[in-house]
Amino acid sequence: RHTNLWTTRTPSRLELTYLATADALCRMVTGGEFPHSGAPTGLRRGAPRVGDGVIRLDVDGVVTYASPNAVSALHRLGHLGEVVGASLAQIVTDNVRESYPVDEGLPLVVTGRQPWRTEVVAGGTTVSMRAIPLTEAGQRFGAIVLMRDVGELRRRERELMTKDATIREIHHRVKNNLQSVAALLRLQARRLPDGEAKVALAEAERRVGTIAMVHDQLSQGFDETVDFDSIAQRGLNAVVEVSANGAPVHTVTNGSFGRLRAEDATSLAMIMSELVQNSIEHGLGDAGGEVRITIERHPDERGQPMLVVAVEDDGKGIDPDRRPGSGLGTQIVQSLVGDLQGRITWEPVTPHGTRARFTAALRPIT
């Protein structure tokens, strides 16, 4: 009711082109020619967006219309001349340097011959292109090319890849340094005549090796989380090999730790190493026996993941004259469990043996 019917409205070139393109796409949908079944569906270059630049090509690949966003994208690639009336393939070819890698699908996109996607690197930026051929009764009469400047996005991706590689390299070097420290402790232990000093250095070597094992696992991944089941198994085998002294020790593991944050993995590896060693040395002794590990996950009262682990042996049981917590290893365990906001208890097992049970509040993995 507020339209002045006496004044004629002249549609813009953009509106006319968009309406004609929409009509062509609707006819293709009606005829079963759109969407194209062979078009790539990868997520890297993204789906079409409202802000994408639009270029309309004729059957020969000549630009008949270019939206302002499309012209801006081509300017960022280095093209400063006219766009309408020029060949899109020629525009892209003139601005792509030989030193940049070229996608093999580029000719199909810039000529509009196939429903394909590609990226062009030139002028210090990256432009994503997506071609949609326009057909009528199976005959191609043109195409539209959607383009978007993704240079900033690709730059951030490269920064993340560099950051991930740097973090992995740091973990690798930390692991190497810790292994060097463990080797020095081992050499020093061999030179000592005192048995107690040798045992102390051997325990220090084992603890350093446990931390090195976690960093070794972190150096092989792409994030700051690890599959702790593999770390636990490697650590369990190492502790049994060092602490058993030839006694037959059988280990059983029930449950799964799953993936953990790096901060939790280091503390948890130390806790498991100390508890298993205590079970073998003080619980089983020279007679050998079985060490059973049970892992459960329960949500706490706030719904956060809570890890519940029990390490049980079938040895001689708790020494009533030796209070738990008096040894260095037990003190380390209590300190690390406290850092994980958990609790630990020791209790006898019927008919004989000891069970150490602790909880740990895990940091959520984002």
N, C-alpha and C positions, 0 to 999 in steps of 0.2 A: 504493500500500500504506500510505501515511501519511494517507489521507483518512478522516475520521470519517464513516461512512455514516449514523450515527444523527442527525447534525445537518444539517438542510436549509439550503441556501444560497439566498438571495434575490438575484437579479440586480439590478443598479442600473439606473436609468433610462437612463443613458448606454449601458450594455451592450445593453439591450433595443432602444434606438433604432438603435444601430449595426448590430445583427444584422438588424433589420427592413429597414434601408436597404440592407445588403449583399444580402439576399435579393431585394429589388426590383431592384437593379442586375444580379444574376445572371440573373433572369428576363428582363430587357431584353436582356442579352447573348445569351441563348438564342434570343430572338425576333428578333434582328438589329436591335434598337432602340438599342443602345449599343455603342461610342461614337457620338456624333452626328457625322455627316459635315459639318454646317455650322458646327461650333464653331470659333472663331478659334484659330489656332495660333501667334500671335506670341509672342516670347520676353520682351517687356518685362514682362508681369505674372506670368510664371513658371508652372511646372507645379504641381499640387497637392503639398502637403507634409504630413508626419505631424502637424506642429504647427498646422495650419490649424484655425481655429474652424469648427464645423459648426452650421448652422441647418436645421431641418426645417420646411418649409412645407406647409400643406394646399393644396387646389385654389384657395382664395380668397386665398392669399398671407399667411395668418395663421400666426404662429410657433407650432408645437406642441412644439418642443424647441430648446434653445440650449446648446451646450457651454460650459464655463467660458472657453475661449479666445475664443469668439464673443462672450460677454457682455463680456469685457474689451475687445475691439476696439470694440464699440458704446459702452462707457463712454468710451473715448478720443475717440470722435466727439462726445461730449457728452450721450449718452442716459443718464439716471440712474434711470429708472423700470423697471417690469417689462418683460421681453422676451417671455416665453411668454404667449400670448393676445393679443399686439398685432400689428398689421400691420407687416411689415418696411418696406414702402413708406412708411408714415406715420412710422415711426421715423427713417428716413433723410431724408425731406422736412423734418421738424421741425428737424433739426440741420444741414442744408446751408445755408450763407449764400448770398445772392443774388450776392455779389461773386465767388464761386468759380465757375469754369467747370464745367459739368455735361456728362458724357458722354451722347450721345444714346441709348446702349444701357442707361443706368441703369434706366429703367422695366422693361425686359425682364428684368433680373437680379433686382431686388428683388421682383418678382412671381413669379419662377421660371417664366416662360412660354417662354423660349427659352434654349438652351445658349450663353450669352454671358459676357463678362467686362467688368468696368468698374472704375473707381477712384473713391472718394468722398473729397473733401477737406473736412474739418471739424474743429473743435476743435484746430487746430494740428497735425494728423496726416493721414496718407493711409492708407486701408484699401482693399485690393484685394479684389474680390468676384468669385466665379465661380459661376454658376447651372447646375445639372444637373437638368432636368425629369425626373420619374419618371412613366413611362407603363406602361399595361397594355393590350395589344391595340390600341395606337394612341391610347388615351384617357389624357389627363394626369390624375393623381390627387394630385399634389403635386410637391415639388421639394426638393432640398438646395442650400444656398448655402454655399460655402467662402469664408472670409474670413481675411485676414492683414494685420497692421499693417506697412505698407511705408514709413512716414513717414521713418524714419532713412535708408533706402535712397534715397528720392527727394531728401532733403536733400543727401546726398553727391553724387548725380548733378548737382544744381544747382550745388554747389560746384565740381565738375569742369568744368561748362560755363562758369562764371564764370572759372575759372582759365584755360581754353583761350582764352576771349575776351580776357582780360588779356594773355596771352602773344602773341596775334596783334596786339593793339594795340601792344605794346612793339616787336615786329618792324617794324610799320608806321611807328612814330615813328623808330626807328633808321634805317630806310631813308630817310625824309624828311630826317633830319639829315645823313646821309651824302651824299645828293643835293645838299643845300645846300652842304656842304663842297666837293663836286666843282664846283658852279657857281662858287663863290668862287675856286677854283683856276683855272678857265677864264678868269674875268674878269681875274685877276691876270696870267695868261700873256699875254693880249692887250695889256697895258700895258707889257710888258717888251720892250726893243729887242734884248736879247741872245738869240741863237738857242739856245745851250746851256741857258740858264735856262728858255726856253719849252719845250724838249723835256723837261726835268726835271719841270716842273709838269704837262705833258701826261701823262707817265707816272704821276705821283702821282694825277692826276684819274682815269686809267683804273683804277688799283688801288682807289681809293675806290669807283668805280662798280661794280667787280666784287663787292666786299663788299656794297654796297647791293642788287645784284641778288639775292644769296642771301637777304637779309632780306626782300626783296619777295616772293620765292617762299614763305618761311616764314610771312609774314603772311596768305597765302591758304589755308593748310592748317589742319588740326585737331590736328596733333601736331607733334613735333619732328623729323620726317623730311621729306625732299623728294625729288621725282623729279629726279635730277640730270641726266638726259638733256636736259630742256628748258633747264635752267640752262646746261649746256655749249654747247648750240646757240646760245642767245642771246649768251653770252660770246664764242663763236667768231666769230659775225657781227660783233659790235662791234669785236673786235680786228682783224679783216680790214679793216673799214671805216676804222679809224683808222690802221693801220700800213701798208696797201698803197700809199698815195700814188698812186693811179691805176694801179698795175701790176696786170695780170691774175693773180689768185690764186684757185686752185681748191682746195676742201677736200673731203676724203673721210673719213667716219667709219665704222669697222667695230666692231661690238660695242655693248654697252649698259652704262652705269654702274648703272642700277637706282636703287632708293631708298637714300638715305644719311642718317645722323644729321646734325643741324645742325652739330655740331662738325667732322665730317669734310668736310661740303659747303663750308664757308667756306675751309678750307685748300686743298681740291682745286680750287676755282674759281680761287684765286690761282695755284696751280701751273700749271694749264692755260693761263691767260691769259698768264703770263710765258713759258712754253715756246713757245706759238704765236707770240707777238710776236717772240721771238728767231729763230724759224724764218723769219718773213717779213722782218724787218729785216736780219738778219745772214746768213741762208742764201740767201733768194731775191733780195733786193735789188730794184733797179729793173727787173730782167728779168721778175719774176713767176715763177709756177710752181705746184707742187702741194704741199699740206700734208696728210699722211695721218695719221689718228689711229686707233690700234688699242687696244681695251679688252678685257681678259680678266679672269676671276675664277677664282682657284685656291685651294683650301684649303691652309693652311700645315701644318707638321708637327704642330700641335696641333688641326687641324681647323677653325681659325678662318678666316673669309673674307679672302682676300688679293687686292687689286686690282693688276693689272699693266697699265700704260699706256705706249704708245710713241707719240711725236710725231716724225714723219719728214718731211723735205723733200727735194726734188730740186734743191737749189741748189748752190752752189759748194763746199760741204763745210766741214769744220773748218779754221780758220786755224791753221797750226802755230805761228805766233808769238803766238797769243792763247790762253792757257790757260783752259779752262772753269772758271768759278768766280770769275773776276776782276771781273765786272760785278755791279752792285747787284741786277739782276733774278735772276741766277743764284744769288747768295748768298741771296736771299729764297726761291728754290725749294729750295735745299739745306736751309735751316732748317725750312721747312714739311714737307718730306719726312721730315726727322728727327723732327718732332713726330708724324707719322703712323707712326713706327716702320718706315720703309721705307728704300730705297736708290735712288740715281739714278746713271746712267752715260750718257756721250756716246760715240758711236762713228761712224766714217765708213760711208757706204752706197755700194755699188758700183752704177753706175759713178761717181756723184757724189751728194753730199748728206750729210745728218747725221741721225742717229737719237738722240733722247733717250728713255731708257727708265727708268721708275721704278716702285717697288712701294709699296703702302700697306696697312697692317693696319687693316681697317675695324672700327669698334665694332659689336657685334651689335645688331640692332634687336629690341627686346622688344615 
